[in-house]
């Protein structure tokens, strides 16, 4: 039984489909959530988060688990204690599941290797954000009624620095989707997926589009004169989409009128809030899987 989830590769396709179906059953109230009242879950986020940490907290609450958020800024790591010692001390308190986010890409595999309790990677550097990719897959699976084969998703923005993009590039093709990367040259990583610098060209062939935040905190040099200059070429707008029935995703936080136009966020084609909603049920299903025999 899987007890540590660091990467989308940790689950095979059959196991992922089980999670999606369980999440949908919880969403539609076709199944009762597991009672995890005897389980202790702690979140250690070494980077800021709103959606992800709140999503895990709400999911844990619906499973009746005890959920705590560890205040990293006030921890003994500020006194020189190693991260591993911090984790081992917390684990020794009888914690059943530790959830982490860290700015180093190698952090999640390292933490998982040294922990005996259950573990979830809630974001590691620019490498992976596996629960976000799973909830994105669930959103698309539901929207297209399970038929993802041959659908093209255009991923637009700062792909090079996006752990969400990396996880989706690994996961979505396993379910038949084609990836098209859309970005200026300095935002594109080396990859085998097709790419273009033209948003207009991408929208001609896309069945779904995912916007990404420009992650200025990860840029060592300023790459655009301003975000307004970037938006001129890559912001998703109603004028660019016209009347195409293309669903729009975004992992958040959204830079309004930079990643996506205000008006388009309120458009029926926007699935951004649906992603947030489904994320709770997907994380419930995952925590059930990790914490029940």
ABEGO torsion letter per residue (X at the ends): XBABBABAAABBAAAAAAAAAAAAAAAAGABBBBBAAABBBBBBBABBBAAAAAAAAAAAAAAGBBBBBBBAAABAAAAGBBAAAAAAAAAAAGBABBBBBBABAAAAAAAAAABABBBBBAEBEAABBAAAAAAAAAAAAAAAGGBABGBBBBBBEBAAABAAAAAAAAAAAAAGBBBBBBBBAAABBBBABBBBABAAAAAAABABBBBBBBBAAABABBABABAAAAAAAABBBAAAAEABBBBBBBAOBBBBGAABBAAAAABAABAAAAAAAAAAAAAAAAAAAAABX
